[in-house]
Amino acid sequence: MSATANSSESFRDRVATIDESGKRIWIYPKKPRGPLYRARTLVSIVLLAILFGTPFIKVNGQPFILLNVVERKFILFGIPFWPQDLHLFALAVLAIIIFIILFTSVLGRIWCGWACPQTVFMEMVFRRIEYWIEGDAHKQRQLDRAPWTKEKIFKKLLKHGIFFGISFLIGNTLLAYIIGIDQLWEIVTDPPQKHIAGLSMMLLFSAVFYGIYARFREQVCTMVCPYGRLQGVLLDANTIVVAYDYKRGEPRGKLRKGQDTSHLGDCIDCRLCVQVCPTGIDIRNGTQLECINCTACIDACNLVMDKIQRPRGLIRYTSMDAIERGEKLKITSRIVAYTVLFVAITGLLSYLLITRSPVETTILRTPGVLYQELEGGRIQNLYNVRVVNKSFREYDIQLKLLEPRGEIYMVTGQDIHVPGDGMAESAFFIRIPRSEIRGSKIKVVIGVYNGNELLEKVTSRFVSPEF
């Protein structure tokens, strides 16, 4: 915390972009410059290429990633998942949550500043277009305050037209992840009346994204995002964050020729760190809810330090412990506990994925049908079978009775053909000699084969008369 910060910390009582009356304070951040901003630009280019390119990637003719919630069809990294894999999804979500907690405990909100889609689009796409059309912060203020001239109308129409065009592209990309690029192309090329629902979703997504990036902006991070709200309980004094070194910077003071400044700290109170902040905070007040660790203030401060010939790093990636006591990052018991838990859950998830059968077979005795006694001292039960294919490969399934000794007779007399990423149902009899039956209910083990390949074993119950 800065030594000159408001002792009552009243700035923490409200969001930096809302005044005391509850009115929105519009942010005009100055365009950042510096090595970290250039690095973030390169990272953003890679992430945007991945985001927009992934829907076009296919594995064996299928989407690399598909998240079709409506039809309950999911494909991740070319591997299809069915609703029966809900336990895998739950483990994956749990692993992600623990990783976020671990990651944030160590490195703070580095995700928010470098990789979050909201930040990438807002700061590296929409904000850059705004700088290109309307100019830097002071020119944007002047334009907004100016009367409506032809120039202002042209610039505003051009900016918002491009904004909506990019939002439309983002909306289409999101829809491609849900329904697939092929179906999206049909919606785009076919007459609109053939795909009213798809077209409506596309326009809805576009309008939402336009509203976020044209108007709502940083309030997504400060008012909506749950991750930002949780940082208060995830960070501690050992966490690496973007922080102001108040020991070195205080007391602040302007540099003036002919005046003795030896009693002052390195901060010359130029406020450039505030002017470049996309959420409108003063980083010198300490860690705050609104800070997304975007590093714009680091670049701005380092440029000033270069000009006044003082060391860089007045604002830098560091921890409160490092500033106050010079301590390096410590591996605390909390970090160890999160790591162990994350490794355990990830290991379990990896094992389940590796050993995951390409098919899932459900075998149940046909309800309402009793056992039958056959000639030769055999007893038979009727069963229903359903085979879900979790891969894109076609299977011709054969069922074999592994325990006890007996035979399986398919009602159709044929193998069960299961299409790729599909499902098939059939019925069959299990016939067991009386000599193999011990009790009125016994366990039977059925092997599910594709040729000579054993895919899985399924157990069921066999009912017989008392002997």
Rosetta blueprint (number, residue, H / E / L):
1 M L
2 S L
3 A L
4 T L
5 A L
6 N L
7 S L
8 S L
9 E L
10 S H
11 F H
12 R H
13 D H
14 R L
15 V L
16 A L
17 T L
18 I E
19 D L
20 E L
21 S L
22 G L
23 K L
24 R E
25 I L
26 W L
27 I L
28 Y L
29 P L
30 K L
31 K L
32 P L
33 R L
34 G L
35 P H
36 L H
37 Y H
38 R H
39 A H
40 R H
41 T H
42 L H
43 V H
44 S H
45 I H
46 V H
47 L H
48 L H
49 A H
50 I H
51 L H
52 F H
53 G H
54 T H
55 P H
56 F H
57 I L
58 K E
59 V E
60 N L
61 G L
62 Q E
63 P E
64 F L
65 I E
66 L E
67 L E
68 N E
69 V L
70 V L
71 E L
72 R L
73 K E
74 F E
75 I E
76 L E
77 F L
78 G L
79 I E
80 P E
81 F E
82 W L
83 P H
84 Q H
85 D H
86 L H
87 H H
88 L H
89 F H
90 A H
91 L H
92 A H
93 V H
94 L H
95 A H
96 I H
97 I H
98 I H
99 F H
100 I H
101 I H
102 L H
103 F H
104 T H
105 S H
106 V H
107 L H
108 G L
109 R L
110 I H
111 W H
112 C H
113 G H
114 W H
115 A L
116 C L
117 P H
118 Q H
119 T H
120 V H
121 F H
122 M H
123 E H
124 M H
125 V H
126 F H
127 R H
128 R H
129 I H
130 E H
131 Y H
132 W H
133 I H
134 E H
135 G L
136 D L
137 A H
138 H H
139 K H
140 Q H
141 R H
142 Q H
143 L H
144 D H
145 R H
146 A L
147 P L
148 W L
149 T L
150 K H
151 E H
152 K H
153 I H
154 F H
155 K H
156 K H
157 L H
158 L H
159 K H
160 H H
161 G H
162 I H
163 F H
164 F H
165 G H
166 I H
167 S H
168 F H
169 L H
170 I H
171 G H
172 N H
173 T H
174 L H
175 L H
176 A H
177 Y H
178 I H
179 I H
180 G L
181 I H
182 D H
183 Q H
184 L H
185 W H
186 E H
187 I H
188 V H
189 T H
190 D L
191 P L
192 P H
193 Q H
194 K H
195 H H
196 I H
197 A H
198 G H
199 L H
200 S H
201 M H
202 M H
203 L H
204 L H
205 F H
206 S H
207 A H
208 V H
209 F H
210 Y H
211 G H
212 I H
213 Y H
214 A H
215 R H
216 F H
217 R L
218 E L
219 Q H
220 V H
221 C H
222 T H
223 M H
224 V H
225 C L
226 P H
227 Y H
228 G H
229 R H
230 L H
231 Q H
232 G H
233 V H
234 L H
235 L L
236 D L
237 A L
238 N L
239 T L
240 I L
241 V E
242 V E
243 A E
244 Y E
245 D L
246 Y H
247 K H
248 R H
249 G H
250 E L
251 P L
252 R L
253 G L
254 K L
255 L L
256 R L
257 K L
258 G L
259 Q L
260 D L
261 T L
262 S L
263 H L
264 L L
265 G L
266 D L
267 C L
268 I L
269 D L
270 C L
271 R L
272 L H
273 C H
274 V H
275 Q H
276 V L
277 C L
278 P L
279 T L
280 G L
281 I L
282 D L
283 I H
284 R H
285 N H
286 G L
287 T L
288 Q L
289 L L
290 E L
291 C L
292 I L
293 N L
294 C L
295 T L
296 A H
297 C H
298 I H
299 D H
300 A H
301 C H
302 N H
303 L H
304 V H
305 M H
306 D H
307 K H
308 I L
309 Q L
310 R L
311 P L
312 R L
313 G L
314 L L
315 I E
316 R E
317 Y E
318 T E
319 S L
320 M H
321 D H
322 A H
323 I H
324 E H
325 R H
326 G L
327 E L
328 K L
329 L L
330 K L
331 I L
332 T L
333 S H
334 R H
335 I H
336 V H
337 A H
338 Y H
339 T H
340 V H
341 L H
342 F H
343 V H
344 A H
345 I H
346 T H
347 G H
348 L H
349 L H
350 S H
351 Y H
352 L H
353 L H
354 I H
355 T L
356 R L
357 S L
358 P L
359 V E
360 E E
361 T E
362 T E
363 I E
364 L E
365 R E
366 T L
367 P L
368 G L
369 V L
370 L L
371 Y L
372 Q E
373 E E
374 L E
375 E L
376 G L
377 G L
378 R E
379 I E
380 Q E
381 N E
382 L E
383 Y E
384 N E
385 V E
386 R E
387 V E
388 V E
389 N E
390 K L
391 S L
392 F L
393 R L
394 E L
395 Y E
396 D E
397 I E
398 Q E
399 L E
400 K E
401 L E
402 L E
403 E E
404 P L
405 R L
406 G L
407 E E
408 I E
409 Y E
410 M E
411 V L
412 T L
413 G L
414 Q L
415 D L
416 I E
417 H E
418 V E
419 P L
420 G L
421 D L
422 G L
423 M E
424 A E
425 E E
426 S E
427 A E
428 F E
429 F E
430 I E
431 R E
432 I E
433 P E
434 R H
435 S H
436 E H
437 I L
438 R L
439 G L
440 S L
441 K E
442 I E
443 K E
444 V E
445 V E
446 I E
447 G E
448 V E
449 Y E
450 N E
451 G L
452 N L
453 E E
454 L E
455 L E
456 E E
457 K E
458 V E
459 T E
460 S E
461 R E
462 F E
463 V E
464 S L
465 P L
466 E L
467 F L
